[in-house]
Amino acid sequence: MMRPQYFIGQAILYALFAGGVGYLSTSPVYSPIEPDQAVIKLSFSHVGKRTGECRPMSPQEIAQLPPNMRHTLDCPRGRLPVLVELEMDGELLIRRSLQASGLSHDRASSIYQKVRVPPGHHRLTARLRDSARTEGFDYERSAEITLAPQQNFVVDFHAENGGFVF
């Protein structure tokens, strides 16, 4: 038979454990961002244009294919690299050429990159090229932003919504 002091001792230990967990959930204060900084995160996945043009297949070529693989266009699988730039107040923060993923380089190009910047009022410009053009960009967006100290600011990209989302 259990004695009452065992239950009391067990209740005291549980209370000490709960108090320790409660203390550690609020103290010591931790912030991954310094008090005098903000963070801009560039994060998206986007599929670039195909490496070549699709060509119509002849009826003879279509007939040679198995029935479950018959289609009217022959398109190259590969995708072009995606060039992305992020600029703040005229200073280039990020410039990356993102290769398409996948064994045949036919999947999306992805980026997740953080840049620590000073808080305050800034002009942010994001650009992206996903085509074979050699100059200029296919998507570009600029905006005036105000960053608070220790703020996380995310820059995303959705081609179907017109491009960059701040």
KOLDRENSE-427189 format. One record per residue (C-alpha): z, y, x. Coordinates in steps of 0.25 Angstrom, whole numbers, plus 5000, padded with zeros to 4 digits. Each point is the difference from the previous one (the first is absolute). Last residue first. Layout:
BEGIN
ZYX...
//
This chain:
BEGIN
479651665026498849914994498849995009498649964993499450024987500849914991499149885002500150035015501549985000500750055013501550035003500750105007501549994999501150105003501449955004500950125000501250015011499950154999499150054989498550015001499250104993498549974998498850085000498849914997498749955006499249884996498749935006499249884997498649965005500350075014499150075010499149955010499549865004499749954986500149854998501050014989501649994998500350145006501450054996500750145002501450054997500450145001501450064999500450145001501550025002501250074995501349945005500649885007499649975014499149875002500349855003498749924998500049864993498849915000499649894990498549975001499149904994498549975000499649914988499249865002498749965004500250005016499549864999501349945004500850104992500450145003499150125000500250095013500750134998499650115009501250095001500350155002501450044997500850135002498850105003500650145000499350104991501350034992500149854997498949905002499849864996498749935004499449864995498849935005499749874992499349895007498749954994500149874992499349865003499649914989498550045000499450004986498949914994499850034986499549924988501249904999500049855000501349945006500449904989498649954998499949965015499050095007498649975003499550054986500550145004499250005012498849964993500250114989500150105011501350075003500250154999500550075012501450055002500150115010500849995013501450015006500650014986500850124997501550005003501149934993501350084999501449975002501150115000501250075007500150135008501550035000500450145003501550015005500950125000500950055011501250095003501049914994499549885008499349894991500649865000501250054993501449935001501350054995501149915005500449974989499649994986499749854998501049975012501150054992499749924988499849875008501450025007500650034986499449884994500549915012501450064999500149984985499549855002501149985011501150064990499549924989500149875009501450035004500450034986499449864995500649935012501350074997500049944986500149865005498949904997500449864995
//
